[in-house]
Amino acid sequence: MPEAENTEAKKTTEGSTPDAAGGSLSRREVLAGAGGIGLLAAARPVLRGGRVAPLGAARRTSGDGTPEQLHLTWGPDPATSVTISWASAGQAHGARVLLDLGGGRPRTVPAQQRTYTDGLNGETVWTYHATIGGLRPGASYSYAVTADNDSRRRDPVRASFSTAPFGRMPFRFTSFGDLATPNTQWVLSYGQAAYAVAAVESFQPLFHLLNGDLCYADLNPATQPEVWTDFGNNNQTSAANRPWMPCLGNHEIEFDNGPQGYNSYLTRYQLPDNGVRGFAGRWYSFRVGSALFISLDANDIVYQDAGPLVSGPDPLVPASGTGNPPIAPGTSFYVHGYSGGAQTRWLEWTLAQARRDPFIDWIIVQMHQCVTSSSYGNGSDLGIRAEWMPLFDQYQVDLVVCGHDHDYERSFPTRGYDSNVGWEAATGAPVQTLRPHPVTTVDSGSFDTSKGTVHLVLGGGGTDDDTDGYGVDPKNGLPEAKVFTRRNTPVPSSTPGEYYRPAADALEDATWSARQNTATGYGIGVFDVDPGRFPGDRTSIKVSYYQALGADPTNPTTGAPGAPNPDYTLFETVTLFRSRSDR
């Protein structure tokens, strides 16, 4: 790590105080757990019962079944079930969860093993999943995970979680994407990733939405499992205590790791069943209270080609023993259309069912790529606008959260589109971008989402590449967005044997853009759901965005290296509302 980040890591491992369970919490962690907002906690996760493996540590022997990378996801019903997942350096024997039911009645739940062998370096990854049902709604549980060959078996890793409430009850969730790891030996990783995880814990949400581009292992092809390990161990501080619900981003696509390159992701996460044969884990939904959450894989429909790319002059050669041939320069892994329309059919059915359900008020969609982004980073994608935006309109999707661009941007509520308002970036010729139509351009701070969908770009997890610069149309001074309307296939560069991907091919005036954060790309969205009091009453979601000012890897004024920032402060608050569906 750079010196500044080493200093931060030392600060969070010294001067700790013991907690009631015999673990340790730094003073910052104690304050954050007490509800502090000007935060935060440790750069290295510590759970009761022992520490996780150090970032970048060498892998232990193949016979070591010690749990690490602990994380939760919701089970089939978040009010009564949860899945506890983890990994180990070697195959674990007798991997299991010990659930504390109180009164000295532990419940032992065997875990199911899932493995894959990385197609580039040949390393076998061992993961374990235990789905626990029959839990009480709105209840808290403590648990431990262990195995027969757990080196900490006498003092196993312990954590706790809460199930979702039943019926119309208030709850909080948080969201960001593009997290990476704090280990700066990996491409795109940065120390802010540790503080982002601590931020989730400080706000104590019921669960967290992780909006794709989890760790960028594909950019570190020789060491993909090690990058995932650092990612999982960093997240464990929060993800062991509350579900972290992910979606697939373009950087979850990896060479030689399954039909869409998703083996790393699908092996580590046990996600709610979508009921579509052959596509488990790629998209899903779950319901908490009166809100339906839908997680989508936009890689299936976007035009942008942004998966792994061999961009140098030499082939990418997998390790001997994998049996995989070299991957030629200029090769990219483009998975557009892989579901054959199955995901869109599932989405329409799911949305139609939700809007007929008198117990569901809110529909919230999570995906990685953007419908509305005016960032210099990537921009917007016509594939989503053409395939899914009509469904968002028809079924009154309230909120869409995404990542992809490493910044924060909020749209006005949108419904329908403005036709033929875009132009080709190269020639200025007219081009169809299906620009989302804002139903209002008055930034009142309070929006009826039955009239239009609000889109949020929340890509400020922790990468070392913040993209908090935004386009401006020089003709009129309006915000300007790049739009992908066709595949940006890799093309040769001026250096023989090297390839690059061109940027988006089209531009439009971003009349839908309501607010951008030009001060920093790093932050977290906090969402408080108020279900209302009686049938037909107004229900609302308070949306608060917190920023980590000054966390930029490079000082924008001096160009000198920056440092991550543990303090998240309020940037803006808006309220979304609609009438309850039981009216």
C-alpha positions in Angstrom: 0.0 0.0 0.0 1.1 3.6 -0.4 2.4 5.2 2.8 -0.8 7.1 3.5 -2.9 3.9 3.4 -0.4 2.0 5.6 -0.8 4.8 8.2 -4.6 4.4 8.1 -4.4 0.7 8.5 -2.1 1.1 11.6 -4.5 3.5 13.1 -7.4 1.0 13.1 -5.5 -1.9 14.6 -3.9 -0.1 17.5 -5.6 1.1 20.7 -8.5 -1.3 20.5 -10.8 -2.1 23.4 -12.3 -5.5 24.1 -16.0 -6.0 23.4 -18.4 -8.1 25.5 -17.8 -11.2 23.4 -14.0 -11.2 23.7 -13.3 -9.7 20.3 -12.0 -6.2 19.8 -13.5 -3.0 18.5 -11.6 0.2 17.8 -12.9 3.4 19.4 -14.1 4.5 16.0 -16.1 1.2 15.6 -17.7 1.7 19.0 -18.8 5.2 18.1 -20.1 4.1 14.7 -22.1 1.3 16.2 -23.7 3.8 18.6 -25.1 5.6 15.6 -22.4 8.1 14.7 -22.6 9.7 11.2 -19.3 11.5 11.0 -17.7 8.1 11.1 -16.1 5.5 10.8 -14.5 2.2 11.6 -11.5 -0.1 10.9 -9.7 -0.7 7.7 -9.4 -4.4 8.6 -12.4 -6.4 9.6 -12.5 -8.0 13.0 -15.3 -10.3 14.2 -15.9 -11.9 17.5 -13.8 -15.1 17.7 -10.8 -14.0 15.7 -9.4 -12.1 12.8 -9.8 -12.9 9.1 -6.8 -13.5 6.9 -4.6 -10.4 6.2 -5.1 -8.7 2.9 -2.8 -10.1 0.3 -1.7 -13.0 2.6 -0.4 -16.2 1.0 -3.0 -18.9 0.8 -2.9 -21.5 3.6 -2.4 -25.2 3.0 -5.0 -27.2 1.1 -6.0 -29.0 4.3 -7.1 -25.8 6.1 -10.9 -25.5 6.4 -10.9 -22.3 8.5 -13.8 -20.1 7.5 -13.1 -16.7 6.0 -15.0 -14.2 3.6 -18.2 -14.7 5.6 -21.3 -13.1 4.1 -25.0 -13.2 4.3 -27.7 -13.1 1.6 -31.5 -13.4 2.0 -33.1 -16.8 1.7 -36.4 -17.5 -0.1 -38.3 -15.3 2.4 -36.3 -12.5 4.1 -38.7 -12.5 7.0 -38.0 -16.2 7.9 -34.8 -17.3 6.1 -31.2 -16.3 5.5 -28.2 -17.9 3.7 -24.8 -17.9 5.5 -21.9 -18.3 3.1 -18.1 -18.4 3.4 -14.9 -19.7 1.9 -11.9 -21.6 3.1 -8.3 -21.9 1.7 -8.7 -25.7 1.4 -11.6 -28.1 1.5 -13.5 -27.9 4.8 -14.7 -31.1 6.4 -18.0 -31.0 8.2 -18.6 -27.3 7.4 -21.5 -26.1 9.4 -23.4 -23.2 11.1 -24.1 -23.1 14.8 -27.2 -21.0 15.2 -27.9 -19.7 18.7 -31.7 -20.0 19.4 -31.3 -18.9 23.0 -31.7 -20.9 26.2 -28.7 -23.1 25.4 -30.4 -24.6 22.3 -27.9 -24.3 19.4 -29.1 -25.5 16.1 -26.5 -27.1 13.8 -27.0 -26.5 10.1 -24.8 -28.4 7.6 -23.4 -26.3 4.8 -23.4 -27.3 1.1 -20.0 -27.2 -0.7 -19.6 -25.4 -4.0 -16.3 -25.2 -5.9 -14.7 -24.1 -9.1 -11.2 -24.0 -10.5 -10.0 -20.7 -11.9 -9.6 -21.1 -15.6 -6.5 -18.8 -15.8 -4.4 -19.8 -12.7 -5.7 -23.2 -12.0 -6.5 -22.5 -8.3 -9.5 -24.4 -6.8 -11.8 -22.2 -4.7 -13.9 -23.8 -1.9 -17.1 -22.2 -0.7 -19.9 -23.2 1.7 -23.6 -22.2 1.9 -26.2 -22.9 4.6 -29.7 -21.7 4.0 -31.6 -21.5 7.3 -35.4 -21.3 7.4 -38.0 -21.3 10.0 -36.8 -18.1 11.6 -39.0 -15.5 13.3 -39.7 -12.2 11.4 -38.0 -9.1 12.8 -35.8 -11.2 15.1 -32.1 -11.2 15.9 -29.9 -14.2 15.9 -26.2 -14.9 16.7 -24.3 -17.7 15.0 -20.9 -19.2 14.4 -19.4 -21.0 11.4 -16.8 -23.8 11.7 -15.6 -27.1 10.4 -13.8 -30.2 11.6 -10.5 -28.8 10.2 -11.1 -25.2 11.4 -7.9 -23.9 13.0 -10.1 -21.7 15.2 -12.6 -24.5 16.1 -12.4 -23.8 19.8 -13.1 -20.1 19.2 -14.9 -19.9 15.8 -15.8 -16.8 14.0 -19.1 -15.4 15.3 -21.5 -12.8 14.1 -25.2 -11.9 14.2 -28.1 -10.9 11.9 -31.7 -9.8 11.9 -34.5 -11.1 9.8 -36.8 -8.8 7.8 -40.0 -7.6 9.4 -43.3 -9.1 8.3 -45.9 -6.9 6.6 -45.8 -3.1 6.3 -43.1 -2.0 8.7 -40.3 0.6 8.4 -36.8 -0.5 7.5 -33.5 0.9 6.2 -31.3 -0.3 3.4 -28.1 1.1 1.9 -26.5 0.9 -1.5 -23.4 1.5 -3.6 -21.5 -0.3 -6.3 -17.9 -0.5 -7.7 -16.3 -1.4 -4.4 -13.0 -3.1 -5.2 -10.6 -4.0 -2.2 -8.3 -1.9 0.1 -5.3 -3.8 -1.2 -3.7 -1.5 -3.7 -1.5 -4.2 -5.3 -4.6 -5.0 -7.3 -5.7 -2.9 -10.3 -8.5 -0.4 -9.4 -8.3 -1.2 -5.7 -8.0 1.6 -3.1 -8.1 2.1 0.6 -11.6 3.8 0.5 -13.0 0.3 0.0 -12.4 -0.4 3.7 -14.1 2.8 4.8 -17.1 2.1 2.5 -17.7 -1.2 4.3 -17.4 0.5 7.6 -19.9 3.1 6.4 -22.5 0.4 5.8 -22.1 -0.8 9.4 -22.3 2.7 10.8 -25.8 3.2 9.3 -27.0 -0.2 10.6 -29.2 -1.1 7.6 -31.3 -4.2 7.5 -29.4 -5.1 4.3 -27.1 -3.6 1.6 -27.4 -3.5 -2.2 -24.1 -4.0 -3.9 -24.6 -2.7 -7.4 -22.1 -4.7 -9.5 -18.3 -4.5 -10.2 -17.6 -6.1 -6.9 -13.8 -6.5 -6.9 -12.4 -6.2 -10.5 -10.6 -9.6 -10.4 -10.8 -9.7 -14.2 -8.3 -6.8 -14.3 -5.9 -9.0 -12.3 -6.1 -12.2 -14.4 -3.2 -14.1 -12.9 -4.5 -13.7 -9.4 -8.3 -13.6 -9.7 -9.0 -15.8 -6.6 -6.7 -13.8 -4.4 -8.5 -10.6 -5.4 -11.8 -12.2 -4.5 -10.3 -13.3 -1.2 -9.3 -9.8 -0.2 -12.7 -8.5 -1.3 -14.5 -11.1 0.8 -12.3 -10.5 3.9 -12.7 -6.8 3.7 -16.6 -7.0 3.4 -16.9 -9.6 6.2 -17.1 -6.8 8.9 -20.5 -5.9 7.5 -21.6 -8.7 5.3 -21.4 -11.3 8.2 -24.0 -9.2 10.1 -26.5 -8.3 7.4 -27.3 -9.5 3.9 -25.3 -7.9 1.1 -27.3 -8.4 -2.0 -25.2 -8.1 -5.2 -25.8 -7.9 -8.9 -23.6 -8.7 -11.8 -21.4 -6.0 -13.3 -19.2 -6.1 -16.4 -16.2 -6.8 -14.3 -17.7 -10.0 -12.9 -17.2 -11.5 -16.4 -13.9 -13.4 -16.4 -12.1 -15.4 -19.1 -12.3 -19.2 -18.9 -14.7 -19.1 -15.9 -18.0 -20.4 -17.2 -20.3 -19.7 -20.2 -20.6 -16.0 -19.2 -17.5 -15.9 -17.1 -19.6 -15.8 -13.9 -18.1 -18.9 -12.0 -16.4 -16.7 -9.4 -19.5 -14.8 -8.6 -22.0 -17.8 -8.8 -19.8 -20.0 -6.6 -19.5 -17.4 -3.8 -23.2 -16.3 -3.7 -26.3 -18.2 -2.9 -29.1 -16.0 -4.1 -32.9 -16.2 -4.3 -34.2 -18.6 -7.0 -35.5 -16.9 -10.1 -37.2 -20.1 -11.3 -35.7 -19.8 -14.8 -33.8 -23.1 -15.6 -30.2 -22.6 -16.5 -29.9 -19.0 -15.2 -29.9 -19.4 -11.4 -28.1 -16.5 -9.6 -27.9 -14.2 -12.5 -31.1 -12.2 -11.7 -33.5 -12.5 -8.8 -36.1 -10.7 -6.6 -36.9 -10.6 -2.9 -39.5 -8.8 -0.9 -39.0 -6.9 2.4 -42.0 -5.3 4.0 -44.1 -3.6 1.2 -41.1 -3.3 -1.2 -40.1 -5.7 -4.0 -36.5 -5.6 -4.9 -35.4 -6.8 -8.3 -31.8 -7.5 -9.1 -30.9 -7.6 -12.9 -27.9 -8.6 -15.0 -27.7 -5.7 -17.5 -24.7 -7.4 -19.2 -27.4 -9.4 -21.0 -28.8 -6.4 -22.8 -26.3 -3.5 -22.8 -24.5 -2.4 -26.0 -21.3 -1.5 -24.3 -18.6 -4.2 -24.6 -16.9 -3.9 -21.3 -16.0 -7.4 -20.1 -12.4 -8.7 -20.0 -10.1 -7.6 -22.8 -6.6 -8.7 -23.8 -5.5 -5.2 -24.7 -1.7 -5.7 -24.8 0.5 -7.1 -27.7 0.9 -10.5 -26.1 -1.6 -13.3 -25.6 -3.0 -14.1 -22.2 -1.6 -17.6 -21.4 -3.5 -19.6 -18.7 -1.3 -21.5 -16.2 -0.2 -24.9 -17.3 -2.6 -27.6 -16.2 -5.7 -25.6 -16.8 -6.1 -27.1 -20.2 -7.2 -23.7 -21.6 -5.5 -22.3 -24.7 -3.9 -18.8 -24.9 -6.3 -15.9 -25.4 -5.2 -13.8 -28.4 -4.6 -10.0 -28.2 -7.7 -8.0 -29.1 -10.1 -10.7 -27.6 -13.0 -9.5 -25.5 -15.7 -11.5 -23.8 -19.1 -10.0 -25.0 -22.1 -11.7 -23.5 -24.9 -9.5 -24.9 -28.0 -11.5 -25.5 -26.9 -14.6 -23.6 -30.3 -15.3 -22.0 -32.1 -15.3 -25.3 -34.8 -12.9 -23.9 -35.4 -15.1 -20.8 -34.4 -12.3 -18.4 -36.7 -9.8 -19.9 -39.6 -12.2 -20.0 -39.0 -13.0 -16.3 -38.8 -9.2 -15.5 -42.1 -8.4 -17.2 -43.8 -11.3 -15.4 -42.3 -10.2 -12.1 -43.3 -6.6 -12.5 -46.9 -7.5 -13.6 -47.3 -9.7 -10.5 -46.0 -7.0 -8.2 -48.3 -4.3 -9.5 -51.3 -6.6 -9.0 -50.3 -7.3 -5.4 -52.1 -5.1 -2.8 -49.3 -5.8 -0.3 -46.5 -4.4 -2.5 -46.2 -0.6 -2.7 -42.6 -0.1 -3.9 -40.7 -1.7 -6.8 -36.9 -1.0 -6.6 -34.6 -2.2 -9.3 -30.9 -2.9 -8.9 -28.5 -3.2 -11.8 -25.0 -2.2 -12.7 -25.0 -0.2 -16.0 -26.9 3.1 -16.4 -30.1 4.4 -18.0 -29.1 7.9 -17.0 -25.5 9.0 -16.5 -23.7 12.1 -17.8 -20.4 11.1 -16.3 -17.2 11.3 -18.3 -16.6 7.7 -17.3 -19.0 5.4 -19.2 -22.4 7.2 -19.7 -25.8 5.7 -20.6 -26.7 2.7 -22.6 -29.4 2.4 -25.3 -29.7 -1.3 -24.7 -31.3 -0.8 -21.3 -33.5 2.0 -22.5 -34.8 -0.1 -25.4 -35.3 -3.3 -23.6 -36.3 -2.5 -20.0 -37.2 1.2 -19.8 -40.7 0.6 -21.4 -41.3 -2.0 -18.6 -40.2 0.4 -15.9 -42.7 2.9 -17.3 -45.6 0.4 -17.8 -45.3 -1.0 -14.3 -44.4 2.2 -12.5 -41.0 1.1 -11.2 -40.2 3.7 -8.4 -36.4 3.6 -8.1 -33.5 2.2 -10.1 -30.1 2.1 -8.4 -26.9 1.3 -10.3 -23.2 1.8 -10.4 -20.8 1.6 -13.4 -19.8 5.2 -13.3 -17.8 5.9 -10.1 -19.8 8.9 -8.9 -23.2 10.1 -7.8 -26.0 11.4 -10.1 -29.7 11.6 -9.5 -32.3 11.9 -12.2 -35.7 13.7 -12.2 -38.6 11.2 -12.3 -38.8 10.0 -15.9 -41.6 8.4 -18.0 -41.4 7.7 -21.7 -38.8 9.1 -24.0 -37.9 12.0 -26.2 -37.3 10.8 -29.8 -34.5 11.7 -32.1 -32.7 14.2 -29.9 -29.3 12.6 -29.9 -26.4 12.9 -32.3 -23.4 10.9 -33.3 -20.3 12.0 -31.4 -18.1 11.7 -34.5 -20.2 13.4 -37.2 -23.1 15.2 -35.4 -25.6 13.2 -37.5 -29.0 12.6 -35.7 -29.2 9.3 -33.8 -32.0 7.7 -31.8 -31.0 7.5 -28.1 -34.5 7.1 -26.5 -33.7 9.9 -24.1 -35.8 9.4 -20.9 -38.4 12.1 -20.6 -38.4 14.0 -17.2 -42.0 14.5 -16.0 -40.7 17.5 -14.1 -37.5 19.6 -14.1 -38.3 21.3 -10.8 -36.0 19.9 -8.2 -38.5 20.2 -5.4 -36.8 17.5 -3.2 -40.1 15.5 -3.1 -41.2 13.3 -6.0 -44.3 11.2 -6.7 -42.8 8.0 -8.2 -46.2 6.8 -9.5 -45.6 9.5 -12.1 -42.0 8.6 -13.0 -39.0 6.5 -12.1 -36.1 8.1 -10.3 -32.6 6.8 -11.3 -29.6 6.9 -9.0 -25.9 6.3 -10.0 -24.2 5.1 -6.8 -20.8 3.9 -8.1 -18.7 5.4 -5.3 -17.8 2.3 -3.4 -14.0 2.5 -3.3 -12.1 2.1 -6.6 -9.0 4.2 -7.3 -10.8 5.7 -10.4 -13.5 8.2 -9.4 -15.4 9.7 -12.4 -17.0 12.7 -10.8 -16.6 14.9 -13.9 -19.6 15.5 -16.1 -20.3 16.4 -19.7 -21.5 19.8 -20.8 -22.9 20.7 -24.2 -20.8 23.6 -25.5 -23.7 24.8 -27.6 -26.1 25.6 -24.8 -24.3 24.8 -21.5 -26.7 22.0 -20.6 -25.5 18.7 -19.1 -24.5 16.3 -21.8 -24.4 12.5 -21.7 -22.6 9.9 -23.7 -24.8 7.1 -24.9 -23.8 3.7 -26.2 -26.1 2.9 -29.2 -23.9 0.1 -30.6 -21.2 -2.2 -29.5 -17.8 -0.6 -28.8 -15.8 -3.4 -30.2 -12.0 -3.4 -29.4 -9.9 -1.9 -32.2 -6.2 -1.7 -32.8 -4.3 1.2 -31.3 -1.5 3.1 -32.9 0.9 0.6 -31.3 1.0 -2.6 -33.3 -0.6 -5.5 -31.3 -2.3 -3.2 -28.7 -6.1 -2.7 -28.6 -8.5 -0.3 -27.0 -12.2 0.2 -26.7 -13.7 3.4 -28.1 -16.0 5.5 -25.9 -19.8 5.8 -26.4 -20.7 6.7 -30.0 -23.6 9.2 -29.3 -24.4 12.3 -27.3 -27.5 13.9 -25.9 -28.5 16.8 -23.7 -29.2 15.3 -20.3 -32.5 17.0 -19.6 -33.2 14.2 -17.1 -30.2 15.1 -14.8 -31.3 16.7 -11.6 -28.2 16.5 -9.4 -24.5 15.6 -9.8 -21.8 15.5 -7.1 -18.7 17.2 -8.6 -16.8 17.3 -5.3 -16.1 13.6 -4.9 -16.9 10.3 -6.5 -17.2 8.4 -3.2 -20.3 7.9 -1.2 -23.2 5.8 0.0 -27.0 5.9 -0.4 -29.1 5.4 2.7 -32.8 4.6 2.2 -35.5 4.8 5.0 -38.8 3.2 4.1 -41.9 4.6 5.9 -44.9 2.3 5.1 -47.6 4.7 6.1 -50.3 4.2 8.7 -53.5 3.0 7.1 -54.8 1.6 3.7 -54.4 4.2 1.0 -52.1 6.3 3.1 -49.0 7.9 1.6 -45.9 5.8 1.9 -42.4 7.3 1.4 -38.7 6.6 1.1 -36.3 9.1 2.5 -33.2 9.0 0.3 -30.0 10.4 1.9 -26.7 10.4 0.1 -23.5 10.7 2.1 -20.1 11.7 0.5 -16.5 11.1 1.5 -15.0 14.4 0.6 -11.3 14.6 -0.2 -11.0 10.8 -0.6 -9.7 11.2 -4.2 -6.6 9.1 -5.0 -5.2 12.2 -6.8 -5.6 15.7 -5.5 -7.5 17.5 -8.4 -5.7 20.8 -7.7 -2.1 19.7 -7.1 -2.0 16.3 -8.7 -0.4 14.9 -5.6 -1.5 11.5 -4.2 -4.5 11.7 -2.0 -5.7 9.5 0.8 -8.9 7.6 1.7 -11.3 9.4 4.0 -13.3 7.6 6.8 -15.7 10.5 7.3 -19.0 10.5 5.3 -21.1 13.6 5.5 -24.5 14.4 4.1 -24.7 15.6 0.5 -28.4 15.7 -0.1 -31.8 14.3 1.0 -34.8 13.8 -1.2 -38.2 12.1 -0.5 -39.9 9.7 -2.8 -43.6 9.0 -2.2 -46.7 7.3 -3.6 -50.1 6.0 -2.3 -50.2 2.6 -0.7 -51.5 -0.2 -3.0 -54.1 -1.4 -0.5 -56.3 1.6 -1.0 
